[in-house]
C-alpha cells in the first residue's frame, strides 16, 4: 500500500501543480501583494482544496452536482469569481509602493476559489478514482489517500506562492510590476477557458 500511495503522490504532483486557477491566483496574489499579505488567501486555498478532496472522497460532489442545474450554476459562479480575482490582481498596486488602494487577500476569498475551481474537481477526482491503492481496506484507505492528496496540494500551492513572491522581489520597477500583475491576471483567465470547454465538473 505504501508503494501505491507513493505512486499516487507522484501522479498528483504534475497534475495538481500544473497552472490552473488556484495555482496562478496564488502566484498572482503573491506577486501583487507579497507573501505576508497573501498568507490568509493561501490558507484559504489550501483549506478549500482539502475540502474538495473530502467532498470527492465521500461522494458528496457527485450527489450535489447531480442536482438539476447545479453544474451550470457552479460553472457560472466560478467564472464570475475568477474574473473578479483577475481584476483584483491586475489592479493591485506594486508591492512596496505604499499604496493602500487594494484590500489584503482574504481567507474566505481563497477558500471560495478553491471550492469553485473546476480544475480541482477534474484533477483530484481522476487521481482519487484512478489510484491503485486497494479499496478493500475501507476507511483506512480513504484516509490515507485524502492525506496524501492534501499534502501534495499544500506543497504545490506553497511553491506557487513562493514563485509569485520571487517574481515580485525581482520587479522593483513599478511599471514592470504592473505588467507582471496584468500578465498573471490574463493567465488566470486563460486557465479558465479550457476548463469551461472540457466541463471537468461533469466527470
LINWOBEL-V207950 format. One record per backbone hydrogen bond with DSSP energy under -1.0 kcal/mol. NH is the residue of the N-H (numbers start at 1). CO is the residue of the C=O. If there is no record, write none. Layout:
nh->NH co->CO
nh->NH co->CO
//
This chain:
nh->5 co->1
nh->6 co->2
nh->7 co->3
nh->8 co->4
nh->9 co->5
nh->10 co->6
nh->11 co->7
nh->12 co->8
nh->13 co->9
nh->15 co->11
nh->16 co->12
nh->17 co->13
nh->24 co->20
nh->25 co->21
nh->26 co->22
nh->27 co->23
nh->28 co->24
nh->29 co->25
nh->30 co->26
nh->31 co->27
nh->32 co->28
nh->33 co->29
nh->34 co->30
nh->38 co->34
nh->42 co->38
nh->43 co->39
nh->44 co->40
nh->45 co->41
nh->46 co->42
nh->47 co->43
nh->48 co->44
nh->49 co->45
nh->50 co->46
nh->51 co->47
nh->52 co->48
nh->53 co->49
nh->54 co->50
nh->55 co->51
nh->56 co->52
nh->57 co->53
nh->58 co->54
nh->60 co->55
nh->61 co->55
nh->63 co->59
nh->64 co->60
nh->65 co->61
nh->67 co->64
nh->70 co->67
nh->73 co->69
nh->74 co->70
nh->75 co->71
nh->76 co->72
nh->77 co->73
nh->78 co->74
nh->79 co->75
nh->80 co->76
nh->81 co->77
nh->82 co->78
nh->83 co->79
nh->84 co->80
nh->85 co->81
nh->86 co->82
nh->87 co->83
nh->88 co->84
nh->89 co->85
nh->90 co->86
nh->91 co->87
nh->97 co->94
nh->110 co->106
nh->111 co->107
nh->112 co->108
nh->113 co->109
nh->114 co->110
nh->115 co->111
nh->116 co->112
nh->121 co->117
nh->122 co->118
nh->123 co->119
nh->124 co->120
nh->125 co->121
nh->126 co->122
nh->127 co->123
nh->128 co->124
nh->129 co->125
nh->130 co->126
nh->138 co->135
nh->140 co->137
nh->142 co->138
nh->143 co->139
nh->144 co->140
nh->145 co->141
nh->146 co->142
nh->147 co->143
nh->148 co->144
nh->149 co->145
nh->150 co->146
nh->151 co->147
nh->152 co->148
nh->153 co->149
nh->154 co->150
nh->155 co->151
nh->156 co->152
nh->157 co->153
nh->158 co->154
nh->159 co->155
nh->160 co->156
nh->161 co->157
nh->162 co->158
nh->163 co->159
nh->164 co->160
nh->165 co->161
nh->166 co->162
nh->167 co->163
nh->168 co->164
nh->169 co->165
nh->170 co->166
nh->177 co->173
nh->178 co->174
nh->179 co->175
nh->180 co->176
nh->181 co->177
nh->182 co->178
nh->183 co->179
nh->184 co->180
nh->185 co->181
nh->186 co->182
nh->187 co->183
nh->188 co->184
nh->189 co->185
nh->190 co->186
nh->191 co->187
nh->193 co->189
nh->196 co->192
nh->197 co->193
nh->198 co->194
nh->199 co->195
nh->202 co->199
nh->203 co->200
//
